[in-house]
Amino acid sequence: MTRKQLILIAAGGSLMALLGAFGFQYIGNMPPCELCLWQRWPHGVAIVAGVLALMMRGRLWPLIGMLGALTTSAIGFYHTGVERKWWEGLTSCTSSGTSGMSAEDLLEQIMAAPLVRCDVVPWEMFTLSMATWNGIGSLVFALVWWMAVKRS
């Protein structure tokens, strides 16, 4: 495959992932949690890097695209761990324990909680959540970006 084809595949993959996320949000009525939103930004970086890599020679933009894909993959796998209760997530998007809390503290925690929690899986396919699929897919995109770097 040529450098151009690899860039189109990698950046196009990020574009499809981002469009899928917006589709789940606006068509499927599944609002994103905070970690879901974090996963979107690096896809945007990879898309912009792809456009610039197609217009310019060199390794810089494919490397930036690869870093974007690796970043969203890492966030996706971190989010998977939060969903699977392997570790606690951000205090702003997970539920913490209530032992030892007063009623006032509990009410304050409830009122400060976001509408969409990061530790709940809203959708799965083959027992894998959207965050997990993003982690896997973005890792594949990063490998495609790496092949584009090697051809630069």
Steps between C-alpha positions, in 0.01 A plus 500: 500500500609852434553767763190682376282188528623431853429858607151482349430175684630626837345848488184357344478250785512783751236688302274193501552450875413864565194488275395179676531668839288793381251253354464320834459838670256674267322217318519232767431746783802383705665806650875459559670494836808709571745227398305443179547867417871477577532217246360720222764774503798284396293365210459862391876548523556187287253623237666842474843334491376279218386795292832679558701183433329467163599857413860487629792264485695374797435304815371771733129480420482120482678490838247744644218288356654193662526679835135604473397139435717371786359762735136417431583130522657549843200701621269232360680222688507710817125556459454125455669443836267750663196333343615154610575629853867403469588844636314809608450769242494874526309624801295716266352204314485196726310413809701477819395315811257641752627342820568751771326782315243721657167552327609852406826373347311231309252755366787726397668210319176414320439860395858540374497173303492525121199376310701228326735287707827366359480173692180381330508323162213641289559275197693182422576286199646152557536592871727795417397861570537796268805608700662160448423501129648849477813381680544205265411686180719796583793271573454358149486855361825579684666203329377623162635845583834338587509333159435843344787644704729227369402588143559872553 
